[in-house]
Amino acid sequence: MSIALIWILVGVVLIISELLLTSVVAVFLGIGAIVTGLLVHWGLIDDLAIQFAVFGIVSLVTLLLARGRIKRWFTGYTADEDETRPNFQRDIGARVTVVKAFNHGAGRVVLNGVQWDAFSEDDLQVGDTAWVVANEGIQLTVQKERLTARNQTKGSDNS
């Protein structure tokens, strides 16, 4: 097996590994390895030190010039995301369904297909609809009535 073929195979493996890594770095190392392998195959470079230099330079240049553009391809567009609110606050005001009746203020609800432990001052039974008013880590606080802008302001004044 020739050195050129080894470089090309390493490049192909690196590019394929990008499908698993999704860091959008290995693909540029793969491009550098393939370019180096082709240059060796065509007889343009022979010295091992020059091969590694070409690999490093081509990988670095393509990484710096194209990573931002290519990374956007791997990032989906989410129009309904509220970028201004932290993740734990995005669920406030969301509608949930009770899956375990509330006993002494504690029960379980489903939010976005996931069951959560929840607390409520309201009497909630299985199948009832409730609304998220707070998110304390892995536990939600819910109530029977939907939050309005007036209720949210009134609640935040008490804090």
C-alpha positions as CSV (number, residue, x, y, z in Angstrom):
1,M,0.0,0.0,0.0
2,S,1.5,3.3,-1.1
3,I,1.8,6.4,1.2
4,A,-0.5,8.3,-1.1
5,L,-3.3,5.7,-0.7
6,I,-2.8,5.8,3.1
7,W,-3.2,9.6,3.2
8,I,-6.4,9.3,1.0
9,L,-7.9,6.6,3.2
10,V,-7.2,8.5,6.4
11,G,-8.9,11.5,4.8
12,V,-12.0,9.5,3.8
13,V,-12.2,8.0,7.3
14,L,-11.9,11.5,8.9
15,I,-14.7,12.8,6.7
16,I,-16.9,9.9,7.4
17,S,-16.2,10.2,11.2
18,E,-17.6,13.8,10.9
19,L,-21.1,12.2,10.6
20,L,-20.7,10.8,14.1
21,L,-18.8,13.7,15.7
22,T,-20.6,16.7,14.2
23,S,-18.0,19.0,15.5
24,V,-17.2,20.2,11.9
25,V,-13.5,19.8,12.4
26,A,-12.6,16.3,11.2
27,V,-13.9,17.0,7.7
28,F,-11.2,19.6,7.3
29,L,-8.5,17.3,8.5
30,G,-9.9,14.8,6.0
31,I,-9.6,17.3,3.2
32,G,-6.0,18.1,4.2
33,A,-5.2,14.3,4.2
34,I,-6.8,13.8,0.8
35,V,-5.0,16.8,-0.8
36,T,-1.7,15.5,0.7
37,G,-2.4,12.0,-0.6
38,L,-3.1,13.4,-4.1
39,L,0.0,15.5,-4.2
40,V,2.1,12.5,-3.1
41,H,0.3,10.3,-5.8
42,W,1.1,12.9,-8.5
43,G,4.7,13.0,-7.4
44,L,4.6,16.7,-6.4
45,I,5.9,16.0,-2.8
46,D,8.0,13.1,-1.4
47,D,9.5,14.2,1.8
48,L,7.6,13.1,5.0
49,A,8.1,16.5,6.7
50,I,6.7,18.3,3.7
51,Q,3.7,15.9,3.6
52,F,2.9,16.8,7.2
53,A,3.4,20.5,6.5
54,V,1.0,20.4,3.6
55,F,-1.5,18.4,5.6
56,G,-1.4,20.9,8.5
57,I,-1.5,24.0,6.2
58,V,-4.4,22.8,4.0
59,S,-6.4,21.6,7.1
60,L,-5.9,24.9,8.9
61,V,-6.6,27.1,5.9
62,T,-9.8,25.2,5.0
63,L,-10.9,25.1,8.7
64,L,-10.4,28.9,9.1
65,L,-12.1,29.8,5.8
66,A,-15.0,27.4,5.6
67,R,-15.9,26.1,9.1
68,G,-18.5,28.9,9.8
69,R,-20.3,28.4,6.5
70,I,-20.4,24.6,6.7
71,K,-21.3,24.5,10.4
72,R,-24.5,26.4,9.5
73,W,-25.5,23.5,7.3
74,F,-25.6,21.3,10.4
75,T,-27.6,23.7,12.6
76,G,-31.4,23.6,12.1
77,Y,-33.6,26.6,12.0
78,T,-36.0,27.0,14.9
79,A,-38.5,29.8,14.4
80,D,-40.5,29.1,17.5
81,E,-37.5,29.3,19.9
82,D,-37.5,32.4,22.2
83,E,-33.8,33.2,22.3
84,T,-34.2,36.0,24.8
85,R,-35.4,33.7,27.6
86,P,-33.2,31.0,29.3
87,N,-34.2,27.4,28.7
88,F,-35.8,26.9,32.0
89,Q,-38.1,29.9,31.6
90,R,-39.4,28.9,28.1
91,D,-41.9,26.5,29.5
92,I,-43.6,29.1,31.7
93,G,-47.1,29.5,30.4
94,A,-47.0,26.1,28.6
95,R,-50.0,23.8,28.7
96,V,-49.6,20.5,30.5
97,T,-51.8,17.4,31.1
98,V,-52.1,15.8,34.5
99,V,-51.1,12.1,34.5
100,K,-51.0,11.5,38.2
101,A,-53.6,13.2,40.5
102,F,-52.2,15.8,42.9
103,N,-52.2,14.6,46.4
104,H,-51.1,17.1,49.1
105,G,-50.0,19.4,46.3
106,A,-47.8,17.0,44.5
107,G,-48.5,15.1,41.2
108,R,-47.1,14.5,37.7
109,V,-47.8,16.2,34.4
110,V,-46.7,15.8,30.8
111,L,-44.9,18.7,29.1
112,N,-43.7,18.3,25.5
113,G,-44.1,14.5,25.8
114,V,-42.1,14.2,29.0
115,Q,-43.4,13.5,32.5
116,W,-42.5,15.9,35.2
117,D,-43.0,16.0,39.0
118,A,-45.2,19.0,39.7
119,F,-46.6,21.0,42.5
120,S,-49.9,22.9,42.6
121,E,-52.2,24.6,45.2
122,D,-55.1,23.6,42.9
123,D,-57.0,20.3,43.1
124,L,-55.9,18.6,39.8
125,Q,-57.1,15.1,38.7
126,V,-55.8,12.8,35.9
127,G,-56.6,14.2,32.5
128,D,-57.0,17.8,33.7
129,T,-55.3,20.6,31.8
130,A,-53.0,22.9,33.8
131,W,-50.5,25.7,33.0
132,V,-46.9,26.0,34.1
133,V,-46.2,29.0,36.3
134,A,-42.7,28.2,37.5
135,N,-39.8,25.8,36.7
136,E,-37.5,24.9,39.6
137,G,-35.0,22.6,37.9
138,I,-36.7,19.2,37.5
139,Q,-40.0,20.2,39.1
140,L,-42.7,22.3,37.8
141,T,-45.3,24.5,39.6
142,V,-48.6,24.4,37.8
143,Q,-52.1,25.9,38.3
144,K,-55.5,25.3,36.9
145,E,-56.0,28.7,35.3
146,R,-53.9,30.0,32.4
147,L,-51.5,32.8,33.2
148,T,-52.3,36.2,31.7
149,A,-49.9,39.1,31.4
150,R,-51.6,40.7,34.4
151,N,-51.2,37.5,36.5
152,Q,-47.6,37.2,35.6
153,T,-46.8,40.9,36.6
154,K,-48.8,40.5,39.8
155,G,-46.9,37.3,40.7
156,S,-43.5,38.8,39.9
157,D,-44.2,41.8,42.2
158,N,-44.6,39.5,45.1
159,S,-41.2,37.9,44.6
